[in-house]
């Protein structure tokens, strides 16, 4: 029967491979535009921060002891650098400098072609796995599922390490099953080589070694041996030795400079990534995941983005069926799925791309389930239901995949927004923008417009010192100044989605973004730009999708225009009044403590401050006020302890922000002398600040001095300027 089916299956496989290749290769030049921002000349825009990080790392000089990054492995970097070095003389490139004129585009195109080719090879390994360890029809359907999966299509369009991890982990599993089948040492040697290469892409590739161990364990049990006998098999040590040797050849710094792996200086460091994934460090891009449910969130929110809801449900049924009908080979595939999902499912950060390595294996089990439902020996009703389910899943997957791939044939919404601004916003206008990985900054002209930053990271990094009302006051003083911002230009995936998802952690910022979006803060929505996956009139609305899934290629851009100032002032006043009673804000208790302090009721003030510390333990300014009260009561030990507690949350990245945040909080509590004291305390941080941080401190002290001037407190303004002079001397 196989010989009868062989020709049609080969034709169908060719069609699926052509379709999958087309979906991965279409639009690889996306970002090239005749809109250039400053010059209006042709330009190349890139919007994937991880892609740029990896490409820049690949272009840096090779240092075997000090790699440019450790959060990812070096293999993709070597691959790209090697291909670029070969291509440069053939194509007469002047240099491999990403910042050189006209060089960014060819470097990016080369990198993306490599990523797309890796994604196409994944399809071939899915076919090989399915044909050998399931059946040809299952293999074909599984290959089709992967070919049309939007998550895989997206990943293929950017040079990030995940695509190479998918390829190598899938190839490793195919080779491992062959090794279990043949029991030949040469196959185990090849398995070890592939595990080493996979680990040289992402360190969690080393977990594939557990699958090798599981395979040898199951083989030992099958012949009646004790479980520990598998540890004595030379096959295990051969594979393990090959894996370690391969990894060290690619990444010798693991032996030459092992401490480099655990550095936490930048987000590019593996140590910093581990701290972030475990929740020890909170980044803005992780705020959208704070309240998600581990493991379940991947099934309810991420997999439906990767493949659509129909196939997500079939995935679940296919895995359940695979557990019931398990043999050695399917069992090892399930072991790898379980190990990998146990790792990524429990991480604080949850992104679509982390799930893609499971896609080939989930697709195989889903296809096997569909094929079993369509068997001829089933009852007519069950077979018809199986055919209907399979047909509906295939049809939906086809439309969803084609609709998503269409995104790469149209202009990015950020470029569209930049073009609209150029044609509709007067030159010289002030545009308030955000920083961040998905910002509009690179698209906007720096000569035609004044770019002003919202400085949202100031509030994020110093959130232990900014009260809610102080946050809004600082935003009002900057953003609603007469000349500060005529327009606000936001990308929804950059900050808006993150802070509104964590309204309990950042209530003031969440309220600001929500009311701005509802046009309640004196800015009206002038224009919105957004591309949706769509095909033949069918549109997939995904505004609530995981932020990075949108930010890479199809976020929404919101352009707000400033309206009447009087309405703005009233709106912000109302918002500040509302935020004081927000249960996630400490302002009400802090105000009560401040009133008691002003009335000389020191004991009652301390009682209120203790309540602040109990209900809002992250509001460190309460300890600064308590230290002042202990000083008034001549309790030096308690004063020193309170000051130590006040400073306990200060870290390198926020040390320059603490004086500003604390003084703004104290000013809003009408504790003006204490605000001055907080600025004076900040002078002690000067030796620990970088030059950039000192420049910020100087400008923030100037800002506070201006506030004192505007409120008629010239003496206090003079005292602040004396402190500013001390900061200037340190620059």
C-alpha positions in Angstrom: 0.0 0.0 0.0 2.9 2.3 0.8 4.1 2.0 -2.8 0.7 3.0 -4.1 0.7 6.0 -1.8 4.3 6.9 -2.4 3.9 9.1 -5.5 0.9 11.2 -4.2 2.6 11.6 -0.9 5.9 12.8 -2.5 3.9 15.3 -4.5 2.0 16.5 -1.4 5.3 16.7 0.5 6.8 18.8 -2.2 3.8 21.2 -2.1 4.0 21.5 1.7 7.8 22.2 1.6 7.3 24.8 -1.1 4.5 26.4 0.9 6.5 26.4 4.1 9.6 27.8 2.3 7.5 30.6 0.7 6.0 31.6 4.0 9.4 31.8 5.5 11.2 33.6 2.7 8.5 36.2 1.9 9.3 39.7 3.1 12.8 39.1 4.4 13.7 42.6 3.2 10.9 44.1 5.3 12.1 47.3 6.8 13.5 48.7 3.6 11.5 51.9 2.8 11.5 55.1 0.8 10.8 56.8 4.1 14.0 57.7 5.9 13.0 59.9 8.8 15.6 62.7 8.7 16.5 62.7 5.0 13.4 61.3 3.4 15.8 59.1 1.5 15.6 55.3 1.2 16.3 53.7 4.6 16.4 50.4 6.3 14.4 50.2 9.6 14.8 47.3 12.1 12.5 46.8 15.0 13.6 43.5 16.7 16.0 44.3 19.6 17.2 40.8 20.1 18.0 40.4 16.4 20.1 43.6 16.5 21.8 42.4 19.7 22.8 39.1 18.1 24.0 40.6 14.8 26.1 43.3 16.5 27.6 40.6 18.7 28.5 38.5 15.7 30.3 41.5 14.2 32.5 42.1 17.2 36.1 41.0 17.3 36.5 37.3 18.4 37.7 36.9 22.0 37.6 33.3 23.2 37.8 34.3 26.9 35.4 37.2 26.8 32.5 36.7 24.4 30.3 39.8 23.6 27.3 38.1 25.2 26.6 35.0 27.3 22.8 35.0 27.4 23.0 33.0 24.1 25.5 30.6 22.7 28.2 31.5 20.3 27.4 29.0 17.4 24.9 31.3 15.6 27.3 34.2 15.9 30.1 32.2 14.4 27.8 31.0 11.6 26.7 34.5 10.7 30.2 36.0 10.9 31.6 33.2 8.7 29.0 33.7 6.0 29.4 37.5 6.1 33.2 37.2 5.8 32.8 34.9 2.7 30.1 37.2 1.2 31.9 40.5 1.7 34.6 40.1 -1.0 32.3 38.4 -3.4 29.7 41.2 -3.2 32.3 43.9 -2.9 31.1 45.1 0.5 33.2 47.9 1.9 33.0 46.8 5.5 31.0 44.7 8.0 30.0 47.7 10.0 26.3 47.8 10.9 26.4 51.6 11.3 28.2 52.2 8.0 26.0 53.8 5.3 24.1 51.2 3.2 25.6 48.2 5.1 22.8 47.5 7.6 20.4 46.2 5.0 22.8 43.6 3.3 24.0 42.4 6.7 20.4 41.9 7.9 19.3 40.3 4.7 22.1 37.7 4.9 21.3 37.0 8.5 17.6 36.6 7.8 18.3 34.2 4.9 20.2 32.0 7.3 17.3 32.0 9.8 14.8 31.2 7.0 16.9 28.3 5.7 17.2 26.9 9.3 13.4 27.1 9.6 13.0 25.2 6.3 15.3 22.5 7.4 13.1 22.0 10.5 10.3 21.0 8.2 12.5 18.3 6.7 13.4 16.9 10.1 9.7 16.8 11.1 9.0 14.8 8.0 11.9 12.4 8.7 10.7 11.9 12.3 7.1 11.4 11.3 7.8 9.0 8.4 10.1 6.8 10.4 8.4 6.7 13.9 4.8 7.4 13.0 3.6 6.9 9.4 4.0 8.8 6.1 0.5 10.4 6.3 1.2 11.6 9.9 4.5 12.9 8.8 3.0 14.9 6.0 0.3 16.4 8.2 2.7 17.3 10.9 5.0 19.0 8.4 2.1 21.0 7.2 1.1 22.1 10.7 4.7 23.4 11.3 4.9 24.9 7.8 1.8 27.1 8.4 2.4 27.9 12.1 2.5 31.7 12.5 4.9 31.4 15.4 7.4 29.5 13.3 6.9 31.9 10.4 7.6 34.9 12.6 10.7 33.3 14.0 12.0 32.5 10.5 12.0 36.2 9.6 14.5 37.3 12.3 18.1 36.2 13.0 17.6 35.2 16.6 19.0 32.1 18.2 15.7 30.3 18.8 15.4 29.1 15.2 18.7 27.4 15.3 17.8 25.9 18.7 14.6 24.4 17.1 16.6 23.0 14.2 19.3 21.4 16.3 17.0 20.1 19.0 14.8 18.5 16.4 17.8 17.0 14.6 19.1 15.7 17.9 15.9 14.0 18.7 15.8 12.3 15.3 19.4 11.1 15.6 18.7 9.9 19.2 15.8 7.8 18.1 18.0 6.3 15.3 20.6 5.6 17.9 18.1 3.8 20.1 16.9 1.9 17.1 20.3 0.8 15.8 22.2 0.8 19.2 25.3 1.7 17.2 28.0 3.8 18.9 28.5 6.0 15.8 24.9 7.2 16.2 25.5 8.0 19.9 28.6 9.9 18.9 26.6 12.0 16.5 23.9 12.5 19.2 26.6 13.9 21.5 27.9 16.2 18.8 24.4 17.6 18.2 23.8 18.0 21.9 27.0 20.0 22.1 26.0 22.2 19.2 22.5 22.7 20.6 23.9 23.7 23.9 26.2 26.2 22.1 23.0 27.9 20.9 21.2 27.9 24.2 22.5 26.3 27.4 19.3 24.5 28.1 20.1 22.3 25.1 22.2 20.3 27.6 18.9 18.9 28.9 18.8 16.7 25.9 21.3 14.6 27.7 18.5 13.6 30.1 16.6 12.2 27.1 19.7 10.1 26.1 19.8 8.8 29.7 16.1 8.0 29.6 16.5 6.1 26.3 19.3 3.9 27.7 17.3 3.4 30.9 14.2 2.2 29.0 16.4 -0.1 26.9 17.9 -1.6 30.1 14.5 -2.2 31.6 13.3 -3.8 28.4 16.0 -6.6 28.7 15.4 -7.0 32.4 18.5 -5.1 33.7 18.7 -3.0 36.8 18.1 0.6 36.2 21.6 1.7 37.2 23.1 -0.5 34.5 22.3 2.2 31.9 25.0 4.4 33.7 27.6 1.8 32.8 26.9 1.8 29.1 29.7 3.1 27.0 27.1 4.7 24.7 26.2 7.2 27.4 29.7 8.2 28.1 30.5 8.4 24.4 27.6 10.8 23.8 28.3 12.8 27.0 32.0 13.2 26.1 31.2 14.2 22.6 28.7 16.8 23.8 31.1 18.4 26.3 34.0 18.4 23.9 31.9 20.0 21.2 30.5 22.7 23.5 34.0 23.6 24.8 35.4 23.8 21.3 32.7 26.3 20.4 32.7 28.1 23.7 36.1 27.7 25.4 35.5 30.6 27.8 33.5 28.1 29.9 36.8 26.7 30.9 39.2 29.6 30.3 37.0 32.2 32.1 34.0 30.4 33.7 33.2 33.4 35.9 32.1 35.3 32.7 29.0 33.1 32.4 27.7 34.3 35.8 28.2 38.0 35.3 25.1 40.2 35.7 26.3 43.6 34.4 24.0 43.8 31.4 20.9 42.1 30.1 23.2 40.3 27.6 24.7 38.3 30.4 23.5 34.8 31.2 23.6 35.5 35.0 21.2 38.5 34.5 18.9 36.4 32.3 18.7 33.7 35.0 17.9 36.3 37.6 15.2 37.7 35.4 13.6 34.3 34.4 13.5 33.3 38.1 11.8 36.5 39.0 14.6 37.9 41.1 14.9 40.8 38.7 11.9 42.5 37.2 12.2 44.1 33.7 9.6 46.3 32.1 9.0 43.7 29.4 8.1 41.1 32.0 5.3 43.2 33.6 2.8 41.7 31.2 3.6 38.3 32.7 3.4 39.1 36.4 -0.1 37.9 36.9 -0.1 35.0 34.4 -0.5 31.4 35.6 2.6 29.3 35.1 2.2 26.5 32.6 -1.5 27.1 32.0 -0.8 30.5 30.4 1.2 28.9 27.6 -1.8 26.8 26.6 -4.5 29.5 26.9 -2.6 32.5 25.5 0.6 31.6 23.7 0.0 28.4 21.8 -3.2 29.9 20.2 -1.0 32.7 18.9 1.5 30.2 17.5 -0.9 27.9 15.7 -4.5 29.1 16.4 -7.1 27.7 18.8 -8.2 24.7 16.7 -4.7 23.2 16.5 -4.0 24.1 20.1 -6.9 21.9 21.2 -5.7 19.1 18.8 -2.2 19.4 20.4 -3.7 18.7 23.8 -5.7 15.7 22.5 -2.7 14.4 20.5 -0.4 14.5 23.5 -3.0 12.7 25.6 -3.4 10.0 22.9 0.4 9.7 22.6 0.6 8.9 26.3 -2.0 6.1 25.8 -0.3 4.6 22.7 3.3 5.1 23.8 6.3 3.1 22.5 10.0 3.7 23.1 10.3 6.3 20.4 7.2 8.3 21.1 8.0 8.0 24.8 11.3 9.7 24.3 9.7 12.5 22.3 7.3 13.0 25.2 10.1 13.0 27.7 11.8 15.8 25.8 8.5 17.7 25.6 8.0 17.3 29.4 11.6 18.3 30.3 11.6 21.4 28.1 8.0 22.5 29.1 8.8 22.0 32.8 11.7 24.4 32.3 10.1 27.2 30.3 6.6 26.9 31.7 7.6 27.9 35.2 9.7 30.9 34.2 8.5 34.4 35.1 8.9 35.6 31.5 6.5 34.0 29.0 7.1 34.7 25.4 5.8 33.0 22.2 9.3 32.2 21.0 10.1 30.1 24.0 7.5 27.6 23.0 8.5 27.2 19.3 11.0 24.3 20.1 8.0 22.2 21.1 6.1 22.8 17.9 7.6 20.0 15.8 6.8 17.4 18.4 3.4 18.7 19.4 2.6 18.7 15.6 3.6 15.0 15.3 1.4 13.9 18.1 -1.5 16.1 16.8 -1.1 14.7 13.3 -1.0 11.1 14.6 -4.2 11.8 16.6 -6.0 13.2 13.5 -4.9 10.2 11.4 -6.1 7.8 14.0 -9.5 9.5 13.9 -9.7 9.0 10.2 -9.0 5.2 10.1 -11.3 3.2 8.0 -12.0 0.6 10.7 -13.7 3.2 12.8 -17.5 3.6 12.8 -18.9 5.9 10.1 -19.9 8.6 12.5 -16.6 8.6 14.3 -14.7 8.6 11.1 -16.7 11.5 9.8 -16.2 13.5 13.0 -12.4 12.8 12.7 -12.4 13.9 9.1 -14.3 17.0 9.9 -12.0 17.9 12.8 -8.9 17.3 10.7 -10.3 19.3 7.8 -11.3 22.2 10.0 -7.9 22.3 11.6 -6.1 22.1 8.3 -8.3 24.9 6.8 -7.9 27.2 9.8 -4.1 26.6 9.9 -3.8 27.4 6.2 -5.7 30.7 6.5 -3.9 31.7 9.7 -0.5 31.0 8.3 -1.2 32.8 5.0 -2.7 35.7 6.9 0.3 36.0 9.2 2.8 35.8 6.4 1.0 38.7 4.6 2.3 41.0 7.4 5.8 40.7 5.8 4.5 42.0 2.5 3.1 45.3 3.9 4.8 48.3 5.5 5.4 48.2 9.3 2.9 50.3 11.2 5.8 52.3 12.7 7.0 53.4 9.3 3.4 54.3 8.4 3.1 56.4 11.5 6.5 58.1 10.8 5.3 59.0 7.3 2.0 60.4 8.6 3.8 62.5 11.2 6.1 63.9 8.5 3.1 64.9 6.3 0.7 66.1 9.0 2.7 67.4 12.0 4.4 70.9 11.7 8.1 71.0 11.8 9.5 72.0 15.1 6.7 70.4 17.0 7.7 68.6 20.3 7.0 64.9 20.2 7.0 63.0 23.5 8.2 59.4 22.9 9.2 56.4 25.0 12.5 54.6 25.1 12.5 50.8 24.9 12.9 48.0 22.5 9.8 48.8 20.4 10.0 52.6 20.5 9.1 55.0 17.7 12.4 56.9 18.3 14.4 55.5 15.3 11.7 56.4 12.8 11.2 60.0 13.8 13.3 62.8 12.4 15.6 64.4 15.0 16.1 67.5 12.9 12.5 68.3 11.9 11.0 67.6 15.4 12.0 68.0 19.0 12.0 64.5 20.6 11.2 64.6 24.3 11.3 61.5 26.4 8.5 60.4 28.8 11.3 58.9 31.0 9.0 56.1 32.1 12.0 54.1 33.3 12.6 56.8 35.9 9.4 55.7 37.6 10.1 52.1 37.1 13.6 52.1 38.4 12.8 54.3 41.4 9.3 53.0 42.1 10.2 52.3 45.8 10.6 56.1 46.2 7.9 57.6 44.0 4.5 57.8 45.6 1.5 57.6 43.2 0.6 61.2 43.4 4.3 62.2 43.1 4.5 60.1 39.9 1.6 62.0 38.4 2.9 65.3 39.6 6.3 64.7 38.0 4.6 63.6 34.7 2.4 66.7 34.8 5.3 69.0 35.4 7.3 67.6 32.5 4.7 66.4 30.0 2.2 69.2 30.3 4.7 72.0 30.4 3.8 74.6 27.7 6.6 73.6 25.4 7.3 70.1 26.4 5.0 68.0 24.2 2.6 68.8 21.3 2.1 65.2 20.5 2.6 61.9 22.4 3.6 59.0 20.1 3.3 55.5 21.7 3.7 51.9 20.6 1.3 49.7 22.5 3.7 46.8 22.9 6.5 49.0 24.3 5.2 50.3 27.7 1.4 50.7 27.6 0.6 46.9 27.6 3.1 46.2 30.3 2.1 48.8 32.9 -1.6 48.4 32.4 -1.2 44.7 33.0 0.6 45.4 36.4 -1.7 48.1 37.7 -1.2 46.8 41.3 2.6 47.3 41.1 2.5 50.6 39.2 -1.0 52.1 39.8 -0.1 55.7 38.8 1.5 54.7 35.5 -1.3 52.3 34.7 -3.9 55.0 35.4 -1.9 57.5 33.2 -1.7 55.1 30.3 -5.4 54.0 30.6 -6.7 57.5 30.8 -4.5 58.7 28.0 -5.8 56.0 25.8 -9.3 57.0 26.8 -8.5 60.6 25.8 -9.2 61.9 29.3 -5.9 63.6 29.9 -6.1 66.5 27.4 -4.7 64.6 24.5 -6.9 63.3 21.7 -6.1 60.4 19.5 -5.1 61.9 16.2 -4.3 58.6 14.4 -3.8 54.9 15.0 -1.7 52.6 12.8 -2.0 48.8 13.0 -1.5 45.8 10.7 -3.5 42.7 11.4 -3.0 39.2 9.9 -5.6 38.9 7.2 -6.2 36.8 4.1 -9.1 36.8 1.6 -11.1 39.1 3.9 -10.6 37.1 7.0 -8.9 39.2 9.7 -7.3 37.8 12.9 -7.6 40.5 15.6 -4.8 40.1 18.1 -4.6 43.4 20.0 -4.4 41.5 23.3 -1.6 39.2 22.2 1.7 38.7 24.0 3.5 42.1 23.6 6.7 40.8 22.0 4.7 38.8 19.5 3.2 42.1 18.3 6.2 44.3 18.8 8.5 42.4 16.4 6.4 43.0 13.4 2.8 44.4 13.9 2.3 46.6 17.0 -0.3 49.4 17.1 1.1 53.0 17.0 -1.0 55.6 18.8 -0.5 59.3 18.1 -2.1 61.7 20.6 -2.4 65.5 20.0 -2.4 68.0 22.8 -5.6 69.9 23.3 -6.7 72.7 25.7 -4.3 73.2 28.6 -7.1 74.2 31.1 -8.8 70.8 30.6 -5.5 69.1 31.0 -4.9 70.7 34.4 -8.3 69.8 35.6 -8.1 66.2 34.3 -4.8 65.6 36.0 -6.0 67.1 39.3 -9.0 64.7 39.2 -6.7 61.8 38.5 -4.4 62.7 41.4 -7.4 62.9 43.7 -8.6 59.4 42.5 -5.2 57.8 42.8 -4.8 58.8 46.4 -7.6 56.4 47.3 -6.3 53.6 45.1 -5.7 50.6 47.4 -2.4 49.9 45.8 -1.1 53.4 46.6 0.4 54.4 50.0 -0.6 58.1 49.5 -3.5 58.2 52.0 -1.5 56.7 54.9 1.5 58.8 54.0 -0.6 62.0 54.0 -2.0 61.1 57.4 1.5 60.6 58.8 2.7 63.9 57.3 -0.2 65.8 58.9 0.6 64.3 62.3 4.2 65.3 61.8 3.3 68.9 60.9 1.1 69.0 64.0 3.9 67.8 66.2 2.2 64.5 67.0 5.3 62.4 66.5 4.1 59.2 68.1 0.9 59.2 65.9 3.0 59.9 62.9 5.2 56.9 63.7 2.1 54.7 64.1 0.9 55.7 60.6 4.4 55.2 59.1 4.5 51.7 60.6 1.1 51.1 58.9 2.7 52.2 55.6 5.7 49.8 56.2 3.2 47.0 56.9 0.9 47.5 54.0 3.3 49.0 51.5 6.7 47.6 52.4 8.3 48.9 49.2 7.6 52.5 49.9 11.0 53.4 51.3 10.3 57.1 51.8 8.3 56.3 54.9 11.6 55.2 56.5 13.2 58.6 55.6 10.3 60.4 57.4 10.7 58.0 60.3 14.4 58.8 60.5 13.6 62.5 60.8 11.1 61.8 63.6 13.7 59.7 65.5 16.2 62.6 65.1 13.7 65.0 66.6 13.1 62.6 69.5 16.9 62.2 70.0 16.9 58.4 69.2 20.2 58.1 67.1 20.1 54.3 66.9 16.6 54.2 65.6 17.4 57.0 63.2 20.4 55.2 61.8 18.3 52.0 61.4 15.6 53.9 59.6 18.1 55.5 57.2 19.7 52.2 56.5 16.3 50.8 55.7 15.6 53.8 53.5 18.7 53.1 51.5 18.4 49.4 51.4 16.6 49.3 48.0 19.0 51.5 46.2 20.8 49.7 43.4 23.3 50.9 40.8 20.8 51.6 38.1 18.5 53.7 40.4 21.0 55.4 42.7 20.8 58.7 40.8 17.0 58.6 40.8 16.4 58.3 44.5 16.9 62.0 45.5 14.5 63.1 42.8 11.8 60.5 43.6 12.0 61.0 47.3 11.9 64.8 47.1 8.9 64.7 44.8 7.1 62.4 47.2 7.9 64.6 50.1 7.0 67.8 48.3 3.6 66.3 47.5 3.2 65.6 51.2 4.1 69.3 51.9 7.2 68.3 53.8 9.4 70.8 52.0 12.3 70.8 54.4 12.4 67.0 54.3 12.5 67.2 50.5 15.6 69.4 50.8 17.0 66.9 53.2 16.5 64.0 50.7 18.4 66.1 48.1 21.2 66.7 50.6 21.3 63.0 51.4 21.6 62.3 47.6 25.0 64.1 47.6 26.4 61.1 49.4 25.7 58.9 46.3 27.9 61.0 44.0 31.0 58.7 44.3 28.9 55.7 43.2 27.4 57.4 40.1 28.5 57.2 36.6 29.0 60.4 34.6 25.7 59.9 32.8 23.9 59.4 36.1 25.5 62.6 37.5 24.2 64.6 34.5 20.7 63.3 35.3 21.1 64.2 39.0 22.2 67.7 38.1 19.2 68.2 35.8 16.8 66.7 38.4 18.1 69.0 41.1 17.6 72.0 38.7 14.1 70.7 38.1 13.3 70.7 41.9 14.9 74.2 42.2 12.5 75.4 39.5 9.5 74.0 41.3 10.6 75.9 44.4 11.0 79.1 42.4 7.5 78.7 40.8 5.9 78.3 44.3 7.7 81.4 45.6 10.2 79.5 47.8 13.3 81.2 46.6 15.4 80.4 49.7 14.8 76.7 49.3 15.5 77.0 45.6 18.9 78.7 46.4 19.7 75.8 48.8 19.0 73.3 46.0 21.2 75.1 43.6 24.1 75.0 46.1 23.7 71.2 46.1 23.6 71.3 42.3 26.9 73.1 42.3 28.5 70.2 44.3 27.2 67.8 41.6 28.7 70.0 38.9 32.1 69.9 40.6 32.1 66.1 40.3 31.5 66.0 36.5 
